[in-house]
Amino acid sequence: MRRPTTAVAAAVGLLLALTACQSEAASGKVQGTDAELACAAVSRLPERMPGTDGGQAFDIVVARLVGAEELARAAALADAKFQPLADALREAQQLLNVTSDPQQAEPAVKKARTYC
């Protein structure tokens, strides 16, 4: 059973988010706010999460979820109106950390989608 550590998962997620920002900036696209980037990562999460044996799909979901959670947290620190988004993504991340099962985080991710 895989159990992502918060620090490692956060680093990977943040690295993916920053890489995406840099590649979009290099192509001339607007980077977006922290909240917009968090919502972009949420929109790339599948409606039906992979199981714990999802291999690469599992790793991608974990990285996107962690990146979205960190960006939403930054957005909420800058503007309290994004706190519900940050809370929903923190809940999803905590469920993933406790259960190591992305499917258990689906309700919290669905809630986060409503704030995007």
N, C-alpha and C positions, 0 to 999 in steps of 0.2 A: 504494500500500500504506500502510495506517495503522500508525503506530508510536506508541503512547501513551507519553508521558514519565512516568516514575515520579512525579515531584512533582505534575504536573497530575492524573494519574489518582488518586493518593492523595488529593489535595484534593477531587476530585469524589466519590470513593467515601466519604470521611469525611463530607462535606457531606450526601450522601444518607442515610447511616446516622444522623447526628444529626437530620436532618429527620424521619426515621421515628420516632426516639425521642421527639421533641417532639410529633409528631402523636398517637402512642399515649398519651403522658402526658396530653395535653389531652383525650383521649377517656376517660380514667379507667383505661386498661389499664396493667398493670405493665410497666415498662421492660425489665427483665431485666439480667443480667450481661453483661460484654463477650463472654464465651464464648457465651452464649445468643444474643446479637445476631449474632455471627459465624456461628453455625450457622443462624440464621434467614436470613441473606444467602446462605449456601451452599445452603440448601434452595430458594431462589428461582432458583438457577442451573439452566438446562435440562440434562437428561441428555445431550442431543446439542447441543454448542455450535455457534453459527453460524459460517460461514466468514468470511474477512476482508472479504468483500463484503456482510456482513450488515446494513449500514446502521445503523438505530437499535438493532436487536437486538444488534449488535456493541458499540455504545456502552453499552448497559445491562449486558451481561455484564462488560465491563471495569470499570464503576463498582461493580457488586456484588462482583466479585472483589477489587478493591482495598480496598473498605470492609471486607469480611470478613477480609482479610489484616491490616489495621491493627487491627481489634478483637481478632483472635486473638493478635496480637503483644502487645497491652496485657494480655490475659488471661494470657498466658504470663509476662509480667513480674511480674504479681501472684501467680501460682501456677504453678509449674513443671509441674504435671500437664497443662496446656494446651499445652505445648511441641510435642507431636506434631501437634496441630491447626495451630499457627502455622507449623511447618516445612512441612507439606503445602501450606498456602495460599501460603507464600512460594515454594515450588517452582512452583506453578501460575502465580503472578505472574511469576516469572523466565522461565518458558517463554513466557508471553505477550509479555513484553518483548523476548525474543530473536527469536521467530518472527513476532510480530504475528498469530498464528493461534490463536484460542481453542480450536480442536479439538485442538491439541497439548497443551493444559493439561488435557484431560479426565481422563487417568489420575491426575494429582495432585488434581484436584477430587474424583474418586471416592474416593481415599484419605482426603481431608479429611472426606467424608461418614461414613466409618467411625468417626471420632472424635467425631462429633456424636451 
